Amino acid sequence: LRSGTDPGEIRRLSRLTAAHRATNTFEAVAREWHKEFSPTWTEHTRWKNLRILEVNAFPWIGARVIGEVAAPELLAVLRRVKDRGLLDTAHRLRQVAGMVFRYGIVTGRCDRDVSQDLRGALPTKKQAHYAAITDPDLFGALLRDLWAYKGSFISACALKLSALFGLRPGELRSLEWSEVDVDKKLITIPLGKMKARRLHLVPLADQALAILKELEPLTGSSRFCFPGLQGRDRPMSENTVNAALRRLGYDTQTAQSAHGFRSS
């Protein structure tokens, strides 16, 4: 007071500053960005974008005011991921962080996207291709193996439809009976479930329709065409089709993978 400073005013400004910092941390802005945009993403993308931040970014820069995060700080976070042998994850994290920073810019919480300064700071990703059989004779042999599969009936149906649909494994396993129209011989996958974030129509060949009709008495009372072993309110595991292929003797890394049916 003797020096002309009001302690009450200092405390008030401190509270305001603390509140401002709390709502403008990297984590706060990231969660706001996720809440704003995630309704237009697929369920898997919603989970993946938040999880990659929670595991790899928030523990180290989450409490930092987003406008104060510098490129070297973000690079340290990315290198920590890369050094664990997760180069693809490090690249993905840089992309997601960039979206958070750009959201921070348009909402007035930061001035620039520091992830752009880190272009070329990580080793280049190697292009990975899913194992797929494209030789007609070999693919014919694969189809005969699929139709002779003696494992779980649900897995057998998923195997056959993988070859007929060309859907991504995640799109196939999360297929819902409400999306199947037997009369129109059509599957309608709504906006937001597909990677391309658009309405997707899958015409049903007679063979595909016959498989679904066989499957319906078993799983038709469930939400999902291919419910999981842990409960009918969840789809089957993402590894089910690959596991079935391995049981048939196909190496899913070098011969044929579930995702590879698209290439086939």
C-alpha positions in Angstrom: 0.0 0.0 0.0 2.9 2.4 0.9 4.3 1.9 -2.6 1.0 2.6 -4.2 0.1 -1.0 -5.0 -3.3 -2.4 -4.0 -2.9 -6.1 -2.9 -6.6 -6.7 -3.6 -6.2 -5.6 -7.2 -3.1 -7.8 -7.5 -5.1 -10.8 -6.3 -8.0 -10.0 -8.7 -5.6 -9.7 -11.7 -3.9 -12.9 -10.6 -7.2 -14.8 -10.6 -8.1 -13.4 -14.0 -4.7 -14.3 -15.4 -5.0 -17.8 -14.0 -8.5 -18.2 -15.4 -7.3 -16.9 -18.8 -4.4 -19.4 -18.8 -6.6 -22.3 -17.8 -8.9 -21.8 -20.7 -6.1 -21.2 -23.2 -3.8 -24.1 -22.5 -3.0 -26.5 -25.4 -5.1 -29.2 -23.8 -8.1 -26.9 -23.3 -8.0 -25.7 -26.9 -7.4 -29.2 -28.2 -10.4 -30.6 -26.4 -12.6 -27.7 -27.6 -11.4 -28.3 -31.2 -12.2 -32.0 -30.8 -15.7 -31.3 -29.5 -16.3 -28.8 -32.3 -15.3 -30.9 -35.2 -15.6 -34.6 -34.1 -19.3 -34.9 -34.9 -18.3 -35.0 -38.6 -15.7 -37.7 -38.2 -16.1 -41.5 -38.0 -16.2 -43.1 -34.6 -12.7 -44.5 -35.0 -11.3 -41.1 -36.1 -12.9 -39.4 -33.1 -11.3 -41.8 -30.7 -7.9 -41.8 -32.5 -7.5 -38.0 -32.7 -8.2 -37.6 -29.0 -6.2 -40.6 -27.9 -3.1 -39.6 -29.7 -3.1 -36.2 -27.9 -3.9 -37.7 -24.5 -1.1 -40.2 -24.7 1.6 -38.3 -26.5 1.0 -34.5 -26.1 -1.1 -33.5 -23.1 1.4 -34.9 -20.4 4.1 -32.7 -21.7 2.6 -29.6 -23.3 -1.1 -29.9 -22.3 -0.7 -27.4 -19.4 1.2 -24.8 -21.5 -0.6 -21.8 -22.8 -1.1 -22.6 -26.5 0.3 -19.2 -27.6 3.5 -19.9 -25.7 4.3 -23.3 -27.1 7.4 -23.1 -29.3 8.4 -25.3 -32.2 11.3 -26.9 -30.2 8.8 -28.0 -27.5 6.6 -29.6 -30.0 9.6 -31.2 -31.7 10.7 -32.7 -28.4 7.2 -34.3 -28.1 7.3 -35.7 -31.6 10.8 -37.1 -31.1 9.7 -38.8 -27.9 7.1 -40.7 -30.0 9.6 -41.4 -32.9 12.2 -42.7 -30.5 9.7 -45.3 -29.3 9.6 -46.7 -32.8 6.3 -45.0 -33.7 7.2 -42.9 -36.7 3.8 -43.0 -38.3 2.2 -41.9 -35.0 4.7 -39.0 -34.7 3.7 -37.8 -38.2 0.0 -38.1 -37.3 0.6 -36.2 -34.1 2.2 -33.3 -36.0 -0.8 -33.2 -38.3 -3.3 -33.3 -35.4 -1.4 -30.7 -33.4 -1.4 -28.5 -36.5 -5.2 -28.6 -36.6 -5.3 -27.6 -32.9 -3.0 -24.7 -33.5 -5.0 -23.5 -36.5 -8.1 -23.7 -34.4 -6.3 -21.7 -31.8 -5.5 -19.0 -34.4 -9.1 -18.6 -35.6 -10.4 -18.5 -32.0 -7.8 -15.8 -31.0 -5.8 -18.0 -28.6 -2.5 -18.1 -30.6 -0.9 -16.3 -33.5 0.7 -19.1 -35.5 0.8 -22.8 -36.2 4.3 -23.9 -35.0 3.8 -27.4 -36.4 4.5 -25.8 -39.9 8.0 -25.0 -38.7 8.6 -28.7 -38.2 8.1 -29.8 -41.8 11.0 -32.1 -42.7 12.0 -32.4 -39.0 11.0 -36.1 -38.9 12.2 -38.9 -41.1 10.0 -39.6 -44.1 7.4 -42.3 -43.6 7.8 -45.5 -45.6 4.8 -46.1 -47.8 3.1 -49.3 -46.5 0.9 -51.5 -48.7 -1.6 -54.0 -47.4 -0.9 -57.5 -48.5 -3.2 -58.5 -51.3 -3.6 -61.2 -53.9 -4.2 -59.8 -57.4 -3.4 -62.8 -59.5 -6.8 -64.2 -60.7 -5.9 -67.9 -60.3 -4.5 -67.3 -56.8 -7.4 -65.2 -55.8 -9.7 -68.0 -57.0 -7.9 -70.4 -54.7 -8.4 -67.9 -51.9 -12.1 -67.7 -52.5 -12.4 -71.4 -52.4 -10.6 -71.4 -49.1 -12.9 -68.7 -47.7 -16.0 -70.6 -48.7 -14.6 -73.8 -47.1 -13.7 -72.0 -43.8 -14.7 -74.2 -40.8 -14.4 -71.6 -38.0 -17.0 -69.4 -36.4 -20.1 -68.9 -38.6 -20.0 -65.1 -38.0 -16.3 -65.0 -38.9 -17.0 -67.1 -42.0 -19.7 -64.6 -43.2 -17.3 -61.7 -42.5 -14.6 -63.4 -44.6 -16.9 -64.0 -47.6 -18.4 -60.5 -47.5 -14.9 -59.0 -47.2 -14.2 -60.5 -50.6 -17.5 -59.3 -52.1 -17.8 -55.8 -50.7 -14.3 -54.2 -50.8 -15.2 -52.3 -47.6 -12.5 -51.4 -45.1 -12.3 -53.9 -42.2 -13.6 -51.3 -39.8 -16.5 -50.4 -42.0 -17.5 -54.1 -42.4 -17.3 -55.0 -38.8 -19.3 -52.0 -37.7 -22.1 -52.7 -40.3 -25.5 -52.4 -38.7 -28.7 -54.2 -39.6 -30.5 -50.8 -39.9 -28.2 -50.1 -42.8 -29.2 -53.2 -44.7 -32.2 -53.0 -47.0 -33.0 -56.6 -48.2 -35.8 -55.5 -50.5 -33.7 -52.9 -52.3 -30.6 -55.1 -52.2 -28.7 -52.2 -50.9 -26.5 -51.2 -47.9 -26.6 -47.5 -47.0 -23.7 -46.4 -44.7 -24.5 -43.0 -43.4 -22.5 -39.8 -43.4 -19.7 -39.9 -40.8 -19.1 -43.6 -40.6 -17.0 -43.8 -43.8 -13.4 -42.5 -44.0 -14.5 -40.2 -46.8 -17.2 -38.7 -44.6 -20.0 -39.1 -47.1 -23.0 -41.3 -47.7 -21.9 -44.6 -49.1 -24.0 -47.1 -51.0 -23.1 -50.8 -51.4 -25.3 -52.7 -53.9 -25.9 -56.3 -52.8 -25.1 -59.0 -55.3 -27.3 -62.1 -54.9 -24.4 -64.0 -53.3 -23.9 -61.2 -50.7 -27.6 -61.0 -50.0 -27.8 -64.8 -49.5 -25.0 -64.6 -46.9 -26.7 -61.8 -45.0 -30.0 -63.7 -45.0 -28.2 -66.7 -43.5 -26.6 -64.5 -40.8 -29.7 -62.6 -39.9 -31.4 -65.3 -37.7 -28.2 -65.4 -35.6 -27.4 -61.7 -35.2 -30.5 -59.9 -36.5 -31.7 -59.0 -33.0 -28.4 -57.2 -32.4 -27.5 -53.7 -33.5 -24.5 -55.0 -35.4 -24.4 -57.6 -38.2 -21.1 -58.9 -36.7 -21.4 -58.4 -32.9 -18.4 -59.1 -30.7 -17.8 -61.9 -28.2 -17.8 -59.4 -25.3 -21.4 -58.3 -26.0 -23.9 -57.6 -28.7 -23.7 -53.9 -28.2 -20.2 -53.8 -29.7 -18.9 -55.0 -33.1 -16.5 -57.8 -33.5 -12.8 -57.3 -33.0 -10.9 -55.5 -35.7 -8.5 -58.5 -35.8 -11.2 -61.1 -36.5 -10.9 -61.3 -40.3 -7.1 -61.3 -40.2 -7.1 -64.0 -37.5 -9.4 -66.1 -39.8 -7.1 -65.6 -42.7 -4.2 -66.8 -40.6 -6.1 -69.9 -39.6 -6.5 -70.6 -43.3 -2.7 -70.4 -43.7 -2.4 -66.9 -45.2 0.3 -64.6 -43.9 -1.5 -61.3 -43.4 1.7 -59.3 -43.7 2.9 -60.8 -47.0 0.1 -62.7 -48.7 -3.4 -61.5 -48.0 -4.8 -59.1 -45.3 -8.4 -58.0 -44.5 -7.7 -54.5 -45.8 -6.1 -56.1 -48.9 -9.4 -57.3 -50.3 -9.9 -53.7 -51.6 -6.8 -54.1 -53.7 -7.7 -57.6 -54.7 
